[in-house]
Amino acid sequence: MERYLGENTPKLGFGLMRLPKLADGSIDIEQTKVMVDLFMEAGFTYYDTAYVYDNGESEKAAKAALVDRYPRESYTLCTKLCAWMGEHSEKAAKQQFYTSLERTGAGYFDYYLLHALQRSNYKVYDEYHIWDFVKEQKEKGLIKNYGFSFHADPELLEELLNDHPDVDFVQLQINYADWENPGVQARKCWEIARKHGKSITIMEPVKGGALADPVPEVQEILKTANPDVSLASWAVRFAASLDGIITVLSGMSNIEQMKDNISYMKDFKPLSEEEQSVIRKAQNVLEGDKAIPCTACHYCTEGCPKNIPIPEIFSVKNRQRGNAEFRGRREYTIATEGKGRASDCIECGQCENACPQQINVITRLKDCVAQFEQE
């Protein structure tokens, strides 16, 4: 009988990647505590962080807002090992696990992931013997379920699941905008995971916030269908309506987002056929949209030698469509103040190797130079 991990897990998970910030850029722990309290009171239990989120501050925030304040058996915690970022060595990669245990104080992890596997980095996990390492931690009881988060093509997913049939679950980027997107192929990846009998956690259901504020044509379709619900709710419910889902992660950044998500996920109802047809109309519009599909994960900026704020520049580029030219230039100047400009790019390719969305970053930056820097 197929093992399905998500049978008793509420279908909304709290992603701790985009936590609220104070003026100095640090995580607002007090607001995060309020959000955790609201989440727990509503009956939700799944929290997702990572060794690299906010340079480790996300895991520390999980300790302060969750672990230190609630009984261990009342929640499930997931974190991730990112072997391809930071110090490149087998010892350093394995140390991430122990550092995560110390930061969170959780004692063990209910779910543990090899982080962001894609074509440019997946072999590192073999070279550093990380697959065997996490299985050893599972045998010790320090990990309950292990898997990997994935940002690549269906063919690689098939290969990984064939090579590692004992993984308990996979984390996939799934949202209605990427369902048939050839750069993501969310539907095909979901189908492969289910073919292998793997349970799934979903990341980026709102595509880094893009589907909470989609292009006007999509907004009109969704608001006409139901003016009383948030635009983000369509995206989260689309993902949660799929088969085999443990939970859908929402990277909530403030109390208002938490309250909105709870309002429609506490008594979750899958999308009806009528609602699915509304989503299909939105998908048809998005197929012709030319926005840069950046989710602001900032993986591209970690090793940028010119400190170029790539996601912020791309956000200006996307927002500028339809705006006056001077406004785009002004926002671009603000986004790059004290940092690298698009024209500073030396085309080293680090950003493209790290990008989970497979964006042609160098070419897109050149477009931004032409649009925002040329007189």
C-alpha angles and dihedrals in degrees: 000000000000114000110231114190097191103061095108100024118106109243097239119079127187110236110204096200099097104036121166115277136214123227091269091056096254122127115273098235095182093054089044089055090054090050092049090050092051090047094050094044089055091055100255119138114171121103126180127196137146141217091248101043110119089348090294097315092110092062090047089050089052088057095047098043101032120009097046092046107041136050111265094238092055096074143028121231129201127188135166144230114222107197095177099057129070121006108011107225138103091242093052092046093052091045089063089073094055092043090053090052090052095045095049099035086211096136091219139008121245089203128019128186139196097230128247102334113198139149094277097054115017095099090061089071089057094044091052093044090236095149091060091042095058091045088055090053090050090053088053091052094246091115122039099187129009136193142128139267113233138210108168146074126312091247092062091046089054090050094050094048091049091050094044107033093159096068110121099213145349132223115222136183104242129165135136092257092057097037092105098011106135090215092058107017092198095172094053092047091050091049092051093049091050092046087058090047094245124153114230138218113199124222129187095022088158092038096242091315095308093116091051086065106021127171114297094255091058092044090055092051093050097041091048090053093048121355093182100068132067121259090237091058091067091056097046093046091048090058095041091052092067123102121257097024121151093188143322115243119222117190095217117193103184144018093261092059090048092051092047093051092047091050094066102023100050089077095023118196120186117241113278120232089257090053091047089057089054089053090051090056090052091049091053090056093047092052087071095043115113099198119136104257095227117149095190094241088145094217086129094059098051094087102019105139091206097046092235112176092224100172092048091050091049090049090056090048092052095045092047093067105111094006126110112276094239091057091055091050091049093050090046090054091051093047094052100039109132091002139078121295125224089256090060091070111123093192094240090151096225091124095051092050090052099042112110090198094057091234118174089236098175093053092045091051089053088054089053091051090054093047103041109021105041118093 
